[in-house]
């Protein structure tokens, strides 16, 4: 092979690498992330996409190159080169994918365990216990909850988080709505409000058919199944309003089964909870009548129920309801 | 090759200079509507029947995309939309890709490629085919009465409460189709192992036969489990039992395991025969031996084995225990290795060839190009943490269409263009073949590429109405679907016209070397005149001079004439 073609090959290799790396970081394929574990997902996704882009470019490049370089020339009805194998080449293209797969498998395992936070994200309590024992065994010194941004460091599960969610919410899926129960306050709501940076555990079940709880900004999804309880644990890390999407076919109106999730400061979350409880004092359990998303509606409801405008101060003393 | 020279008839024949004119028995058209036991008739019966269902499934897909062109559910409406995509998927899988590949190409090609007169069990073969029309009729009836609306996966409890009649018709239809599939698989398994012509070892077989062997094993192991699941589902539906119904203590997740125990291998049932066809088509039109024959052959078996132990990767969000998720993730990723071996071997087959850009080759190379995209998104789906985000979204829809349309359907088209001359004795029009390819390739990518982003951004699958933020990409995708719908027309008219009045193909229009090209087009009832003769290996491109091959061809012709004289002698 001539020096020139070597230089061209190296050039192509560099171009390929740079393109793949660039695309892996600039794909704009994902919504903003809003949970502690979402950056882990994004980082793994970006790396995988980088490799996938590289393989894609190599295969398509070779296809286009052969289509041009080895096209049949006019009048040439002969056969091509009768070469039918090359052991070294075959070993190379078996080994390289094997190594990539091994890397991806191990990284996925790391990220999965880190997203889990040591608690089984799956269904049965048995699996949850097994997983947390497994993670306990490999637990490392506390690096702090914020240190979760990089996918390829060994799993770091801050000890205080393992199995100790700061808020538990019971989720019920039904055709075609989500209902959220806050067991500590007995509050029942049609929308999910969560405090920022607190570990949340959702205990989910379905009343009729399978549903799936999905918040794209959290990169988390879990089927919600009648007759069994499934779990999801995460730490919301960005204030805002996010869609809760049902991702498992649940009937004709599956597409419109959407809920809303509000990540709020702990103070605002507390305030919201108190508002809801105050709104329907006579009952033990209350239904959220004042969705924050429709503030005009909320104001009307508040007026109708005679809630004073300075409710927030009133709530400071109203903490007895939170028990 | 040696067999030819040793043939005693040749010595006498070569001296006889005046040769009889071969008169092909033109068999009547209506034999395609009979209980024929000829594997070639059955193969064409399968291909034509399944192509009809492909058009029905395609019409449903077009309706689905028309619904999704705008965010509101304003075209089909909510209920009919679910029926449409359920029947679309069921038709495309059980009445198009599986029977077209296994029943159609498998039947037509396997006996010819291994030098057999027919399949091992010809009557069983016909029985298997004649189960396909009722399978389709049941499904179409359901469409007219009460369409099944629980998706082609038909997960309980939804499938138990969304209409008894439609669901039961769906179950019966799949049971029938599955039985047909099992019967066909038994036949292929025995035929490939026991009916090869004398002297042909397994490793002398064309790679398509290897692929069919692996496919048959998968079908035989996996399909009975689906049948079991559907029978239990039927009991839940009709008799009120509670195998999967949680209100009576049943477990809906068990159904998912049983369903995917078949339906993941089904993906390989739908792609392995295509791998085999591509391994046949690329060498012929690139004029090169297949690269790494053994690696391709044994990677089919590796895919077959691994394909059986990856089913729960469809259930990473179903409350599946951690150890199971990890096991199925690793097993799934491992499939990338044998699949990669195939793809790289195909590229190496093209490298250094003299590529003839026939329509078959365009679809063949289009297959490699598109299948790789599906393979790469498959790697993303295999990773548990990545799958948790994209599971049940449009990303999956994009992935499965890159594999099953960009893969299987492109492969079927490649096969149709390649073997149409053998099957009908006539050539397809190459110009319209190219138009067909360009429309299909462009329409396909416009339709399915945007879906990757839709899924990642947050659009779930199987929804009639969606968030307006996804309107633009969906509109583009629908435009692609309409182009795809139109793209079938050039093929349809080309095929009908060419079958009736296309130019005569001759025995071997592509100058191919595998055994099916040594007989006439179409081949006679018993496939070969006299005994089939292996003159060359199936992939010996570039190793024989043109003169040698011409000589072989003329000798074959002589032998055929001799055989014809032998058969005519008793009559006269």
Interface residues (C-beta under 8 A of the other chain):
Chain A: X29 X30 X31 X40 X41 X44 X45 X48 X49 X52 X55 X56 X59 X60 X62 X63 X66 X67 X70 X71 X72 X73 X76 X77 X78 X79 X80 X81 X82 X83 X84 X85 X86 X89 X90 X93 X94 X97 X98 X100 X101 X104 X105 X108 X109 X111 X112 X115 X116 X120 X121 X122 X123 X124 X126 X127 X130 X131 X134 X208 X209 X210 X212 X214 X216 X219 X220 X221 X222 X223 X225 X226 X227 X228 X230 X243 X245 X246 X247 X248 X249 X250 X251 X252 X253 X254 X255 X256
Chain B: X73 X78 X79 X81 X82 X149 X150 X151 X155 X157 X158 X161 X162 X246 X247 X249 X250 X251 X252 X253 X286 X287 X288 X289 X290 X291 X292 X293 X295 X317 X318 X319 X320 X321 X322 X323 X325 X326 X329 X330 X333 X334 X336 X337 X340 X341 X343 X344 X345 X347 X348 X350 X351 X352 X353 X354 X355 X356 X357 X365 X368 X369 X372 X373 X376 X377 X379 X380 X383 X384 X385 X386 X388 X389 X391 X392 X393 X452 X453 X456 X457 X458 X460 X461 X462 X463 X464 X465 X466 X467 X511 X539 X540 X541 X542 X543 X546
